[in-house]
Amino acid sequence: MNGVLVAYLVMCLIFGTTFLAIKIGLEEGMPPFYFAALRFFIAGILLLCWLKAKQEARKYSFKRYAEIALLGIMMTTIPFAALYWAEQYVHSGLAALLVATAPVFATVFSVCAGQMRYRWYTGSGLVLGIIGIALIVGVSSEVSAAEGGRAYLGKISIVAAEFFYAWGAIRAKKLMEEVPPLAFNAWQMVFASLGLFSLSFLFEDVARASYTLSSIVSLLYLAIVASIAASGIYYWLVRETNAVFPTTWTYVSPVIALLAGVLFLRETVSLAQLAGGVGVLVGIILLNLDTWKKILHKRGEKRVFIQ
């Protein structure tokens, strides 16, 4: 199988289970901003140490660090502050569905910036993806009624934060022409963690954080497997394809999150959710049809060469 497709599937699997890991850590008593800050600080420092050990660490100008810091705030501080806070009141699967708005914003930004051509199947993919998400979210309306205003605010905050995430992803593609993806990922996580630590200092009582086995395992999974391994794959895919294609993990992750909920939280899956999942997957294919064609074309060239 093509390397891009393999990397994409692995990234989707990891990212799809992060929502469950976040929920577990929060339920174990970790404050949301502090939990997120620890995740990205640990991941960023470990990745910088790894780059240093491989003698791939570089020094950049103050302006370049400032650009990375800004993107870290846009792509990590704001979206994950919203996500972690919201998951206190919203189910993990529903949170994953709300994060799926990122490719919608990314597609609009890419078209406006001239990085992506608008075609009929682009619009069709967006419509199908949104309909699929609406089907899945629609059957979970009882969460809003049960949790009240904070759940509603959590949903709105996740969607609003994805606007900044998508905007950052578009700008990051240009920056990564000068800064390697792994280095960019490491520094943006460190800068983002400082923002999250600041939020925690202002709004949380860190002394009440609960360091149980489950919360520590969740933290390490999120920091090492998700924030280093999967995020490294993400930035590599941005460089190899475009800013929209990698963000479609947010379309696949709701399906994975729902399955994780069934397996580990004993949640049920309705026919509407399954139909929505199909709509989401078809939307991904249409949204990135040009990229899929390029991938399959390269795969065909390799077969001819081998023969």
Secondary structure by P-SEA (a helix, b strand, c coil): ccaaaaaaaaaaaaaaaaaaaaaaaaaacccaaaaaaaaaaaaaaaaaaaaaaaccbbbbcaaaaaaaaaaaaaccaaaaaaaaaaaacccaaaaaaaacaaaaaaaaaaaaaccccccaaaaaaaaaaaaaaaaaaaaaaaaaaaacaaaaaaaaaaaaaaaaaaaaaaaaaaaaacccaaaaaaaaaaaaaaaaaaaaaaccccccccccaaaaaaaaaaacccccaaaaaaaaaaaacccccccaaaaaaaaaaaaaaaacccccccaaaaaaaaaaaaaaaaacaaaaaaaaaaaaaaaaaac
